[in-house]
Amino acid sequence: MLTGTPSDPDATVYELTPDGDGQIYYFMRIDESTLELIDPERRRFENGEMLQLTRQ
């Protein structure tokens, strides 16, 4: 778990690192039930709403 993005220094960011080779993914917590994929510099993508995971 990391803290902060360029636009929100208090944001909660989760770094998902695979065992062995693979790409590292970053997700920013939007609210209690939503995470959004962000870029490695911890910036949101323009189509960020399409990159959200929501817990039901």
Secondary structure by P-SEA (a helix, b strand, c coil): ccccccccccbbbbbbbcccbbbbbbbbbccccbbbbbcccccccccccccccccc
